[in-house]
Amino acid sequence: MSYDLAVWEGDRPADNAAALTAFEALYASCVGVGQIPPTPRIRAYVEALLDRWIDLTEDDERSPWSTGPLMGEASGPFVYFPMVYSRAAEVSAGAARIAAEHGLVCFDPQLGLLRPAPEEL
């Protein structure tokens, strides 16, 4: 079982419902449509994640990611990535903070919530 987050470029949606709509549109246009190179901002975000947590392809015992290489989950202005469920609380909170630091939108599709929540900042 994994826990997923979505991160994308753009203005932060006004609320969770608007974020869900944006997420669904980006997922449909960016996931499974062929190889779309990540934008520079998304690439920098994924690199920041990999500076914090090791890639699955480098160490599958210590990595929190469910797939690898993590950069392979990035597509244009969007990255949708899974993490192992046992580390979801720690890693999703950190990944959401890093997204905010990079000026990106972070959405938790399991909970239907924009992240980071105020208590995660």
Secondary structure by P-SEA (a helix, b strand, c coil): cbbbbbbbbccccccaaaaaaaaaaaaaaccccccccccaaaaaaaaaaaacccccccccccccccccccccccccccccccccccaaaaaaaaaaaaaaaacbbbbbccccccccccccc
